[in-house]
């Protein structure tokens, strides 16, 4: 399954001054606040998402439509150290999951878990 949507919940969000957050903002359309089922854990100084089936476990973030999907996903895979050339197991994996926008619409989007 492919998608041009990316759900972010940490250093890639608009509120961060990180260069990769700026790259995302400059090359994608912000679609709004969104959420997914899961829990966030602190991994050193950054968050990590672990998926959950529990209704009470909700992670809030932002949903973007990527303009140059393959190029941007390759960049973000490198940033998350899970792209080509990284030995497995990697700390993060890019996976498609359902996310819910604030209006209740559900979309399939890439995210890093």
N, C-alpha and C positions, 0 to 999 in steps of 0.2 A: 504494500500500500504506500502511496506517495501523497505528500501534502506540501503546500507552500506556507503552512501555518507553523509557528513556533511559539510555545508557551514557555515563559521564563518566570522564575520565582526568586532570583538572587541577584548576583552582581551584574546581570545583563538588563535589569530593570532600569527604567528612565531616571529614577532617583539617584542612581549611582554615577559617579564621575569617571568610572572605569573606561578605558579606551574601547573595550569590546562592547560596552553598552552604547557608546557613541557610534560605533560602527553599525550596530543594529538599528539605532534610531535614524541614521542617515540612509539606510538601505532597505528599510521595511516600513510598512504602514501599520501604525498602532491601531488595533481594532477595539481595545478596551480591556477593562479588568476582567479576569477570569479565575476559575478555580478548578482543582482536580482532587480526586480522592488520594490521600497520602499524608505522610507526616514529614516534617522537616527536622533534621538533626544538624547540630553544629559539627562541621568537619574542619578542624583547625579554625581558621578565621572566615569561613564561608559555609553556606548551607548545602545540605545534601537531601534530596527527596527520596523517600522510600514509599513505594505504593502500598495502599491499604484498601481493604474492602469494607472497612467500618464506616458507617454513615457519619459518625462524629469526627472522623479524621479528614480534614479539609485543608488544602494548601492554596493560598491566594497568590496570584501573580498577574502577569500581563500577556495578552495574546497579540501576535504580530503576523502580518502577511509579508513574506519575504519576496523581494523583487527579483533577485538573482539567486534562486533557490539552491542550486548545486554549489555555486561558489561560496555562498554564505554558510551553508551547512558544513562545507569542508573547513572553513575558517573556524566555526564554532566547535567542530569536532577536535580540531587541533588545540583550541583553547581549553577544552574540557579533557584533553589528553586521552581521547578515545577514537581518534581517526586512524587512518592508514599508518602503519609503521609503529604503532604503540603495542607492546606485548600484552597479551591477555593474561590474567584478568585485569581490566582497567577499572579505575575508581568510578567512572561514570560510563553509562551506556545511553546512546540516543535511542529513544523508543517512541512509537506512536501511542497516544492515549487519548481518551475522551476528556475534554475540558468543557466547562460550562461558563458561558458569558453571564453578565449580571442580568440580562433580560430573560435568562432561562434557556436560551438556545445552546445546544450541545454541538461541539465540533471535534473532529479528530485533528490532533496537532502533535508535532514532534516536541519532545522535551528531553532533558537529561536527568536520568535517575541514577 
